[in-house]
Amino acid sequence: MRLLILGGTEFVGRAVAEAALARDWDVTVFHRGRHAPPAGVRSLHGDRTAPDGLAALSGTEREWDLVVDTWSAAPRAVRETARLLRDRARRYAYVSSCSVYAWPAPAGYDEDAPLVADASPDAEQTDYARDKRGGELAVLGSFGEERSLLVRAGLILGPYENIGRLPWWLGRTARGGRVLAPGPRALPLQYIDVRDLAEWILGAAASGAGGAYNLISPSGHATTGTLLEACAAVTGGTAELCWTGPELILEAGIEPWVQLPVWVPPDSESHAAMHTADVSRAVREGLRCRPVAETVADTWNWLRDIGGTAPQRPDRPVVGLDPALEAKVLDARG
C-alpha cells in the first residue's frame, strides 16, 4: 500500500506512519520540516497555509492508495489538498473529532446524531468543532462518501502526546504525596490509544470502509480509577490518590478537563459528549483497544526516554492544576 500522510511527524500522524511502516507500506509524509519524521519514510516539505504551499505535492506524479489527514485548522486547507489529490489517491481518511456533533450531544450518541451548523469547507479558521466538520465536508466534496473515511476521534492518549493530558497526570503522580483525584472513582471514561487509532485507520481503509465512524474505546473500557491508579503504580507508587467528590472540586473553581485533564463531572453534558459515544460501528470494523495499564506504562516510558517533559502544541492550552490550589482543596477535604 502506498500511503501519504499530511503531517506525520507528531502524535497521531507519527503513530500512523509507524504503524504503516510496520506493515511494510510505502510511506510519504508531507510536512513543514519542523520535526523529524520516523526513519524509513519519504519526506515532502510544504506549508498548507502559505501561497503555493502544496507545490511539493503538485510537482510529483506519484499516486497513493490512501491519504491520512490530521488537519485541525482552516477547512479550506483540507479542501485544497483534497481537490489536488482526488484523481491521484484512491481513498482519503480525515481524522476528525466527536466535537462535530451539535452540543449537547445526547448520551449514547452514534454517527447519525445532529452535527454542528454553519460549517463550511471554504472557511478560514473558526472554532474547533466547525473547523473539523468543515474538513469533513471538504473531503466529501472531492472524494465522495464511498472514498472518504471520516474518523471522529474522541480523547486521544498515548506516546507522543503533545496536548499534555496523560503526561500531566504521570508527572503529578511521579511527584508523590497526596494527589487530588476527582471522583467518583468508578466514573466511566472513553479514550483511544493513539496506536489503536492508527491501526484502525489503516485496517479500515485497506478493507474499503467509508463514511463516518466514532473512534474511541467503548464506554467503561477505563474509569477514572483505573487510569489514575495505573499512573500512580507505574511512576513508583508513592502517590496517595485522595478521591474527592465533584461538588467540592467545582466549588473550588477548578475547571474540569483543563485543570484536571480527562475528568469531567458525572451526569453533565460534558460527560455525555466526551465519554458516552456509541462506537459499535467502529467495533464491527475491527476496533481493538489495548488495556489502560499498557497505554499508561508506554507513555511513561516514552516520557522518560525524552527527558520527562512532553512536547506542547502551541495552539492548545496548557493543562494541569496549580499545586497551591490542589493543596487548598485537599486541606478542605480533610
C-alpha positions as CSV (number, residue, x, y, z in Angstrom):
1,M,0.0,0.0,0.0
2,R,1.2,3.5,-0.8
3,L,0.4,5.9,1.9
4,L,0.6,9.7,2.0
5,I,0.3,11.3,5.5
6,L,-0.3,15.1,5.7
7,G,1.7,15.8,8.8
8,G,3.2,12.5,10.0
9,T,5.8,13.9,12.5
10,E,3.8,14.4,15.7
11,F,1.3,12.4,17.8
12,V,-1.4,11.0,15.5
13,G,0.4,11.4,12.3
14,R,3.6,9.8,13.7
15,A,1.6,6.9,15.1
16,V,0.0,6.3,11.7
17,A,3.4,6.5,10.0
18,E,5.0,3.9,12.4
19,A,2.0,1.6,12.1
20,A,2.2,1.7,8.3
21,L,6.0,1.1,8.3
22,A,5.4,-1.9,10.5
23,R,3.1,-3.2,7.7
24,D,5.8,-2.7,5.1
25,W,3.8,0.0,3.4
26,D,5.4,2.7,1.2
27,V,5.0,5.9,3.3
28,T,5.4,9.5,2.3
29,V,4.9,12.3,4.7
30,F,4.1,15.9,3.7
31,H,5.1,18.4,6.5
32,R,6.7,21.7,7.2
33,G,10.1,20.3,8.2
34,R,9.9,21.5,11.8
35,H,10.1,17.9,13.3
36,A,11.9,14.9,12.0
37,P,9.6,12.1,10.7
38,P,10.1,8.4,11.6
39,A,13.1,6.7,9.9
40,G,12.1,4.9,6.7
41,V,9.6,7.4,5.3
42,R,9.9,9.7,2.3
43,S,9.5,13.4,3.1
44,L,7.9,16.2,1.1
45,H,8.0,19.7,2.5
46,G,5.4,22.4,2.3
47,D,3.1,24.7,4.4
48,R,-0.6,24.3,3.6
49,T,-1.2,27.9,4.9
50,A,1.2,29.5,2.5
51,P,0.8,30.5,-1.1
52,D,1.9,27.6,-3.3
53,G,2.3,25.6,-0.1
54,L,1.2,22.4,-1.9
55,A,3.9,22.7,-4.6
56,A,5.8,19.7,-3.4
57,L,2.6,17.6,-3.9
58,S,1.8,19.3,-7.2
59,G,5.3,18.7,-8.5
60,T,5.1,14.9,-8.3
61,E,3.2,12.5,-10.4
62,R,3.1,9.9,-7.6
63,E,-0.3,8.3,-6.8
64,W,-1.4,6.9,-3.4
65,D,-3.8,4.2,-2.2
66,L,-4.5,6.2,0.9
67,V,-4.2,9.7,2.2
68,V,-4.4,10.4,6.0
69,D,-5.0,14.0,7.0
70,T,-5.0,15.2,10.7
71,W,-5.5,18.9,10.0
72,S,-7.3,20.9,12.7
73,A,-7.4,24.5,11.5
74,A,-9.0,26.3,8.5
75,P,-11.1,23.8,6.4
76,R,-10.0,25.4,3.2
77,A,-6.6,23.8,3.6
78,V,-8.3,20.4,3.5
79,R,-10.4,21.5,0.6
80,E,-7.4,22.5,-1.5
81,T,-5.4,19.3,-0.7
82,A,-8.4,17.0,-1.4
83,R,-9.0,18.8,-4.7
84,L,-5.4,18.3,-5.7
85,L,-5.4,14.6,-4.8
86,R,-8.8,13.4,-5.8
87,D,-7.5,11.9,-9.1
88,R,-4.3,10.7,-7.5
89,A,-5.5,8.9,-4.4
90,R,-8.0,6.1,-4.0
91,R,-9.2,6.9,-0.5
92,Y,-8.9,9.9,1.9
93,A,-9.0,9.4,5.7
94,Y,-9.6,12.5,7.6
95,V,-9.0,12.4,11.4
96,S,-12.0,14.4,12.6
97,S,-13.5,14.6,16.1
98,C,-16.6,13.8,18.1
99,S,-16.7,17.5,18.6
100,V,-18.5,17.8,15.2
101,Y,-21.8,16.8,16.9
102,A,-24.2,19.5,17.9
103,W,-23.9,20.5,21.6
104,P,-25.1,19.0,23.8
105,A,-24.7,15.6,22.3
106,P,-27.1,13.1,23.9
107,A,-25.7,10.2,26.0
108,G,-25.0,7.2,23.8
109,Y,-25.0,9.2,20.5
110,D,-24.0,7.5,17.3
111,E,-22.8,8.7,13.9
112,D,-26.3,9.8,13.0
113,A,-26.6,12.4,15.8
114,P,-27.1,16.0,14.7
115,L,-23.9,17.9,13.6
116,V,-22.8,21.4,14.2
117,A,-24.3,24.1,12.0
118,D,-22.7,26.7,9.8
119,A,-19.6,24.6,9.0
120,S,-18.1,25.2,5.5
121,P,-15.3,23.6,3.5
122,D,-14.4,27.0,2.3
123,A,-13.9,28.6,5.7
124,E,-10.9,30.2,7.3
125,Q,-10.2,29.0,10.9
126,T,-13.2,29.5,13.2
127,D,-13.7,27.1,16.1
128,Y,-12.5,23.6,16.6
129,A,-15.9,21.9,16.1
130,R,-16.8,23.8,12.9
131,D,-13.3,23.5,11.6
132,K,-13.4,19.7,11.9
133,R,-16.8,19.5,10.3
134,G,-15.7,21.8,7.5
135,G,-12.7,19.5,7.0
136,E,-15.1,16.5,6.7
137,L,-17.2,18.4,4.1
138,A,-14.1,19.3,2.2
139,V,-13.1,15.6,1.9
140,L,-16.6,14.6,1.0
141,G,-16.7,17.3,-1.7
142,S,-13.8,15.8,-3.6
143,F,-13.8,12.1,-2.7
144,G,-17.5,11.4,-2.0
145,E,-18.7,9.3,0.9
146,E,-17.6,5.9,-0.6
147,R,-13.9,7.0,-0.9
148,S,-13.9,9.1,2.3
149,L,-13.2,7.8,5.8
150,L,-14.2,10.3,8.5
151,V,-12.6,9.3,11.7
152,R,-14.4,11.0,14.6
153,A,-11.9,10.5,17.3
154,G,-12.6,11.2,21.0
155,L,-9.9,11.8,23.6
156,I,-6.6,10.5,22.3
157,L,-3.9,9.4,24.7
158,G,-0.6,7.5,24.4
159,P,3.1,8.0,23.4
160,Y,3.9,11.2,21.6
161,E,1.0,13.1,23.2
162,N,1.5,16.9,22.6
163,I,-1.6,18.1,24.4
164,G,-0.3,17.2,27.9
165,R,-3.3,15.4,29.5
166,L,-1.8,12.0,30.3
167,P,1.7,13.4,30.7
168,W,0.4,15.8,33.3
169,W,-1.1,13.0,35.4
170,L,2.0,11.0,35.1
171,G,4.1,13.9,36.2
172,R,1.8,14.6,39.1
173,T,1.8,11.1,40.4
174,A,5.5,10.8,39.9
175,R,6.0,13.7,42.4
176,G,4.2,11.6,45.0
177,G,2.3,12.8,48.1
178,R,-1.4,13.4,48.3
179,V,-3.0,13.8,44.9
180,L,-6.4,15.3,44.3
181,A,-8.2,12.5,42.5
182,P,-11.5,13.7,41.0
183,G,-14.4,11.3,41.8
184,P,-16.3,9.2,41.5
185,R,-13.5,6.6,41.2
186,A,-15.8,4.3,39.1
187,L,-16.7,7.1,36.6
188,P,-16.6,5.5,33.1
189,L,-14.1,7.1,30.6
190,Q,-13.7,6.8,26.9
191,Y,-10.4,7.4,25.1
192,I,-8.4,5.9,22.3
193,D,-4.7,4.9,22.5
194,V,-3.1,6.7,19.5
195,R,-1.6,3.4,18.3
196,D,-5.0,1.7,18.3
197,L,-6.4,4.7,16.4
198,A,-3.6,4.4,13.8
199,E,-4.1,0.6,13.4
200,W,-7.8,1.0,13.0
201,I,-7.4,3.7,10.3
202,L,-5.1,1.6,8.2
203,G,-7.1,-1.6,8.6
204,A,-10.5,0.1,7.9
205,A,-9.1,1.9,4.8
206,A,-7.5,-1.3,3.5
207,S,-10.8,-3.1,3.8
208,G,-12.6,-0.3,1.9
209,A,-14.6,1.2,4.7
210,G,-16.1,4.6,4.0
211,G,-18.3,7.2,5.8
212,A,-18.1,8.4,9.4
213,Y,-17.1,6.4,12.5
214,N,-16.9,7.3,16.2
215,L,-13.4,6.2,17.1
216,I,-12.9,5.8,20.8
217,S,-12.9,3.0,23.3
218,P,-16.3,1.5,24.4
219,S,-17.7,3.2,27.4
220,G,-16.3,1.7,30.5
221,H,-13.1,0.4,28.9
222,A,-11.5,2.6,31.5
223,T,-12.6,4.5,34.6
224,T,-11.1,7.5,36.4
225,G,-9.9,4.9,39.0
226,T,-8.2,2.5,36.6
227,L,-6.5,5.4,34.7
228,L,-5.1,7.2,37.8
229,E,-4.2,4.1,39.7
230,A,-2.2,2.9,36.7
231,C,-0.4,6.3,36.7
232,A,0.3,6.0,40.4
233,A,1.6,2.5,40.0
234,V,3.9,3.0,37.0
235,T,5.5,6.1,38.4
236,G,6.7,4.5,41.6
237,G,3.7,4.0,43.9
238,T,4.5,7.0,46.2
239,A,1.4,9.0,45.3
240,E,-1.7,8.8,47.5
241,L,-4.8,9.2,45.4
242,C,-7.3,11.2,47.5
243,W,-10.7,10.6,45.9
244,T,-12.8,13.8,46.1
245,G,-16.4,14.4,45.2
246,P,-17.1,16.6,42.2
247,E,-19.1,19.1,44.4
248,L,-16.0,20.1,46.4
249,I,-13.9,20.3,43.2
250,L,-16.4,22.5,41.4
251,E,-17.0,24.7,44.4
252,A,-13.2,25.4,44.5
253,G,-13.5,26.8,40.9
254,I,-11.4,24.1,39.4
255,E,-12.1,23.8,35.6
256,P,-12.8,20.2,34.5
257,W,-10.9,18.8,31.5
258,V,-8.3,21.7,31.6
259,Q,-7.1,21.9,35.2
260,L,-7.9,18.2,35.9
261,P,-7.2,16.7,32.5
262,V,-9.5,13.9,31.2
263,W,-12.1,14.4,34.0
264,V,-15.5,16.0,33.7
265,P,-18.3,15.8,36.2
266,P,-20.7,12.8,36.1
267,D,-24.2,13.4,34.8
268,S,-23.0,16.5,33.0
269,E,-23.4,17.5,29.3
270,S,-19.6,17.3,29.0
271,H,-19.5,13.7,30.3
272,A,-22.3,12.7,27.9
273,A,-20.4,14.3,25.0
274,M,-16.9,13.0,25.8
275,H,-17.4,9.7,27.5
276,T,-20.6,8.0,26.2
277,A,-20.3,7.7,22.4
278,D,-21.7,4.7,20.7
279,V,-18.7,3.0,19.0
280,S,-20.4,-0.2,17.8
281,R,-19.9,0.7,14.1
282,A,-16.1,1.0,14.6
283,V,-16.0,-2.2,16.7
284,R,-17.7,-4.0,13.8
285,E,-15.0,-2.6,11.6
286,G,-12.3,-4.1,13.8
287,L,-11.6,-1.6,16.6
288,R,-9.5,-3.2,19.3
289,C,-8.4,-1.3,22.4
290,R,-5.4,-2.2,24.5
291,P,-5.6,-2.2,28.3
292,V,-5.3,1.2,30.1
293,A,-2.3,-0.1,32.0
294,E,-0.4,-0.6,28.8
295,T,-1.2,2.9,27.5
296,V,-0.1,4.4,30.7
297,A,3.1,2.4,31.0
298,D,4.2,3.0,27.4
299,T,3.5,6.7,27.7
300,W,5.6,6.9,30.9
301,N,8.4,5.0,29.3
302,W,8.3,7.4,26.3
303,L,8.3,10.4,28.7
304,R,11.4,9.2,30.5
305,D,13.1,8.5,27.2
306,I,12.7,12.1,26.2
307,G,13.8,13.6,29.5
308,G,10.4,13.8,31.3
309,T,8.9,16.8,29.6
310,A,6.3,16.2,26.9
311,P,6.1,18.4,23.8
312,Q,3.3,21.0,23.8
313,R,1.3,22.1,20.9
314,P,1.3,26.0,20.8
315,D,-2.3,26.2,19.7
316,R,-3.7,24.3,22.7
317,P,-3.9,25.5,26.3
318,V,-1.5,24.2,28.9
319,V,-3.4,21.8,31.2
320,G,-2.9,20.9,34.8
321,L,-3.7,22.1,38.4
322,D,-1.7,24.6,40.3
323,P,-0.1,22.9,43.4
324,A,-1.3,25.6,45.7
325,L,-4.9,25.2,44.6
326,E,-4.6,21.4,44.9
327,A,-3.3,21.7,48.4
328,K,-6.1,24.1,49.4
329,V,-8.8,21.6,48.2
330,L,-7.1,18.7,49.9
331,D,-7.0,20.6,53.1
332,A,-10.7,21.4,52.8
333,R,-11.4,17.8,52.1
334,G,-9.5,16.7,55.2
